Amino acid sequence: MEKSKGKHILFILLKLIMTSLLVSILLMLYASIYMFSRKLPNNMIIYMHVIALVAIFIFAALIIWTKRFRSFSFKLLGIIFILEIGTLLGLEIYQRYEKSITIAVRDLNIDEYLPFMEESKIVRLPKESSFKITKDIPIVDGAKALFPVYFAFVDAVYPDNIGKLNEENSPLRYNNTPKGYEYLAQKKIDIFFGVYPNEEQIKYAVDENNTNFVFNEIGRDGFIFFVNKNNPVNSLTPDQIRDIYSGKIKNWKDVGGNDGEIIAYQRNEGSGSQSALRRFMNGIKIIDGPSDRVFDFMNGIISEFSDYKNSKNAIGFSFRYYAQEMVKNYDIKLLSINGIAPTADNIKTAKYPLIDSFYAVTYEGNKNPNVKKFIDWVLSVEGQYIIEKTGYVSLELLKENQ
């Protein structure tokens, strides 16, 4: 009698466990679909699916062990398992699609532009540089879009035994805009090649490091906006773009396109192109851009601007030189501004209205005697030749067309 009673209690407990497992599996499936629709972290969704699959196998083991309601339970389990696998496959297919249309703007391979290498893609002067540095070599750093330029400067002027890129004692560094300006503010480097910094970067230099940047304009490039090549919109006005990035215009049909919500991508704060966007917006508040969310066990959900995904309703921005690589490799097109295309000729003649300068930036009180000499050489005919032949607009060309 007591044995039978014990079995009955055990059976009730098993039913409760199995019911709980069923409920948890269904909740996991619902939660993963909900999180997926809300663009919550993909790795968090995967964790949910792993838990659901473990629960399914435990449920199956209990069915086999108890030998009760086996036929009905297996049918129910089969339906749930199919739902689970279907959800996982749907997630995988969508992720592969997103990956296929994602442009990470990393198409220039830095290793292909290194100085002092015979097969390097950098521009070289037709004859030996008239200026050389053999001692007191300035430590240089730069932005992502400008490493082909300042690597070429180094190749022309520096000795070939300076060491490898980013080595501790090497004067050749590449840390991109946010870190580059941070190191310049801390006076760990002598010259940074890039676009104008944002207010926070200047404030950090002045307030926290007592550093005043000195800007030397060395060239210019077009600041461009791009869309999917199948987007019927070919041209926008500056005001229309400002309205898009401030949230006033939300649908492509309002600027002559198809009916569809505009997805306005941005770059990480402190990057050169994001700083250029802020200057272009001229103080107008920018809406939050699309973000990727990553689940971290230590820090929870972390949001960061997502890479540009070339969907039919997307719009992004960059500098013309870098965007050329994107046009070659992806289905995007560069937008005209006020009907003027961002061609090299239109930028050289200043017909294209969105032109941004880039600089050789140093700091007040720099004691390296070769910093000014090096910048003067960059502004010379030889330095400007490298800028022009790399694909940017030299100051000499601008003068000729003014």
N, C-alpha and C positions, 0 to 999 in steps of 0.2 A: 504494500500500500504506500509506504513512505517512498519506495523506489519509483513508483508510478507518479506520485506527487512531485517528486524531484524532477522527473522527466518533463512533466507538464510545465513546471516553472521554467525549466531550461528552454522548452519550446517557445514559451511566451517571450522570454528574453531574446531568443534568436529572431523571432518575428519582429520584435521592436528594433533589433540591430539591423535586420534586413530592410525594414521600412525606412529607418533612418538613412541607410546607405542609398536607397532608391531616391529619397527626397534630396539627399546631398548631391547625387549625380545630376538630377534634373536642375537643381539650383546652380550647380557648376556650369552646366550647359547654358542656362539662361544668363548667368552672370557674364560668361565669356562673350556671348552674342551682344549683350548690353554694352560691355566695355569696348568691344570691337566697333560698335556703331558710334560710340562716343570718343573714338580715337584714343582710348586709354592704352597704357603700355603693352606692346606685343608680348614682351617676355613675361609680364604678369598674367596675360591670357594663357600663355603656354603652361605656367604653373598650375592654373585652374584645370586645364585639360589633363595634366599628369595626375592630379589628385582624383579627377573623375575616372580616369582609366584604372587607377589603383583600386578605387571603390568598386568598379565593375568586376574586376577579377576577384576581389574579396567576396562580393555578392555571389559570383559564380561558384566559388569554392564552398560557400555555405549551402547553396542549393544542392550541390553534389553530396555534401556531408549529411545534411538533414534528410534527404530523400523524400521531402514533402513538397507538394505543389510543383513538382519538377517540370511538368509539361507547360503549365501556365507561366511559371517563373522564367523558364528558358525563352519562351516567346517574348515576354516582356523585356527580358534582358537583351534579346536579339534586336528588338526595336530600338532600345536605348543605345546599344553598341553602334548600330547603323547611324543613328543621329549623331553620336559622338565622332565617328570617323568622317561623316559628311561635313560636320562643322570644322574639323581639323583640315580636311582637304580644301574647303572653301577659304579658310584663313590662309593656307599655303598658296593657293592660286592668286588670291588678292595681293599677298605680299610680293609674289613674283612679278605681278603686273606693276605694282608701285615701284619696284626696283628697276623694272625695264624703262620706266619713264622718268626716273630720277636723274637729275644732272647735278653732280656734286661739285662742279667747277674745279676739278682737280686734274684736268686733262694735260697740263704741261708737266712733263716729268723732269723734275729738278736735276736728276742725274745726267740728262741729255744736254744740259747747259753749263756744266761745270767748266771753269777756266783751266787753261793749260792742258787741255785734252785735245788731241788732233781731230777726233770725230765730233767734238762739241758743236752744238747748233748756234752758239753765240755769234754775233757779228764781229768781224775782225777788221781792223784798219787795213787799207791797201798797202801801207808801208809802216815801218816801225814808228811807234809813238815818239813824239818830240819831248815827252815828259816821262820820267821814270822815278820811282821811289824805291830806295834800297834800305833806308833805315827810318826810324820813327814812323812806321807804317800805320796809318789810321785804321782803326777797327770799324768795319762797315757792316751794316745790316739793312734789311729792306722788306718791302711788302711782297706778297705773293705774285702780283701782276708785274712787278719790276725786277725780279731776280734775273731775267735774261739781259736786262740793261746793265745793272751794276756788276754782274758777273763779267760782262764784257769789258767794263771799265777796269776791273781788277786784272783781267787777262792782258790788257794793253799796258798797264802802268806798274803793276806789282811784280816782284821777282817770283819765279815759279817754285820756290822752295818754302812758301809760307805755311805749308801744312794743309790738311784736309778741312773741308767745310765743317764748321762748328766744333773743331777740336779746341781743347782748352787754350792753347797758345796761338791759335790761328787768328789772323785779323779778319777772316772771311766768315761771316755769320748769316744765318737765315732763320729768323724767328717770327716773321710775319708782323703785321701792323700792331696788334695789341701788346705783345711782348717786346717788340722792337722799340716802341715808344717808351715802354716801361724801363727798358735797359738804358735808353738814351737819357731819360730823366734821372736815372741813378748814376749816369756818367760812366757806365760800363762799356759803352761803345762811343765812337767819335762822330760817325755820320749815319743817319738813317735815310734811306731812299724810299719815299712814299708820298701819299697824298696828305693833305692838311689834317692834323689830328682833331678829335672832338674836344668839347669843353672839359670833359672829365679828365682826359689825358693831359691837357694843359694845366688844369688845376692840380693834378697829382704832381706834375713836375715842379710847379711853383711853390705850392703849399707844403708838400711833404719832402721835397728834395732841394728846394731853393735853386731850381734850375730854370733858366729862361732859354727857350728854344730860339734858334736863329734859322730863318727860312730863306733858302736860295732856290728860286724857281729855275728848273732846268729843262722842262718840256711840258707838253699838254696831251690830253687824250679826250675823246668823246665819252660822256656819261650816257649810257644807252639803256633802253628798256626793250625787252623781248617777250614774245608770246609764242604759242604753238603755231606752226606754219599754216595750219588749217583754219586758224582764227581769221574771219573776214576783215577784221580791223587792221589797217595798214599804217595809220597815222593818228596821233593824238596831239592835243595842245598841252603845254606845260600845266595850265590850270586844270585840265581834265585829269592829268596824272596826279596832281596834288589832291584833287577831289577823290580819286580812287584810294590813295594811300592815307587819306584822312577819314575815309568811310562815308563821304557824302554820296559818291557814286558806287553802287554795289552790284549793278547788273550790266553786262556787256551791251544789252540793247539800248542803254542810255547813251552810248557813245558810238552807235551805228553797227553794233555786232549782234550776234544771236542772243536769244533769251537764255541767260545763265549767270549764276552768281560768280562774281569775280573773286579769284583766289590770288591775293596780292602777297607774294613771297618777299621775305626780307633776309638780311644777313645778320650774323651775330654782332652785338654791340661792340664798338671799338674797332671793327674791321674797316678797311679803307673805303669800301663801297657803301657800307652802312653810314659812315660819316658823310660821304658824298650825298647820300639820300637826305640826310638831315639838313645839310646846307641847301640842297635843292628845295626842300619843304619850307625853308625860310621861317622857322619858328612855328609852323602849323603842326599840331599834335598828330602823330602817326598812330594808326590803329595797330593792334597786336597782330603780328604775322602768324601764319600756320606754324605749329610747333610739333616736334616729335617728343613724346613722353616716354621716359625710361624708368622702369621700376628698379630701385636699388634697396636691398635689405637694410642697409645702414642709414640711407637718407630718404627713403620713401620714393615718391614720384618726382622726378627731375624733368623740367621742361627746357628745351632749347630749340632755337629756330631750325626748322627742317630744311634739308636741301631742296632746291627747286624741283618740283615734279611737273613734267611737261604735259599736263592734262589740257583739254581743249579750253578751259576757262582760266588758265594760269597766266600770271604776268610776273616777270622778274627784272632784275637790273644788274648791270656790271659796267666795266669799262670796255671800250670797243676792241682794244687789242686782245683782251682775254676772251671776249665774246666771239671773236673770229674762230677760235678753236671749237667753241660750242656749236657754231653754225655748221662747221665741217662735219661734226660727228653726231649731231642730234637734229630732230625735226623742229627747229625753232626759226623764227625770223626776227630781224631787228626792226623795231618800229621807227617810222619817220616822226619827226617833231615839226608841227606846223607844215607838214608836207615835204620836209627836207630830210633826206635819208642820211644816216650817219656814215657816209663814205669817207675815205681818207682825204679825198679832194675837198669835200664840203667842210671837213674839220680844219684842214690846212688854210682854207680861205675864210674860215670863221662864219660860213653860211649856216652850218649846223649850230643851233643855239645853246646846246648843253655841252660846254667844254670845261673840263676841270684840269687844274694844274697839278703837277707833281714836283717834288722838291728834294734837294739834298739838304737835310736838316742837321744842324749841329747845335751847340749851346754856347752861351756867353762864357768867356773865360777859358775856353779850350786851349790848353797849352801846347798841343802838338803842332809844331811849325808847318807840317805838311797838309793839314786839314784845309786851310784856305787855298794853298797851291793846287791841291787835288780838285777842289770845287771849281777853281778858276779854269783848270784844264777841261773839266766836264762842260763848262760853258764855252770852251773854245771850239774852233771848227772841227777838230778831231772828236771831241766828246759829243758834239751835236750830230756829227756823222753817224755815230753809233746809235744814238737815240732815233734818228730818222730811219736808218736801215733796219732797226729792230722792228719798226712798225708804229712807233709813236710820232707825234708831231714835234719837231725841233723848234726852238725859239727862232732860229735863223729863218726857217720857212715861214713862220708867222710874220716876221718882220717884212719878208719879201712880198707877202700878200696883203699887207696893211696899207 
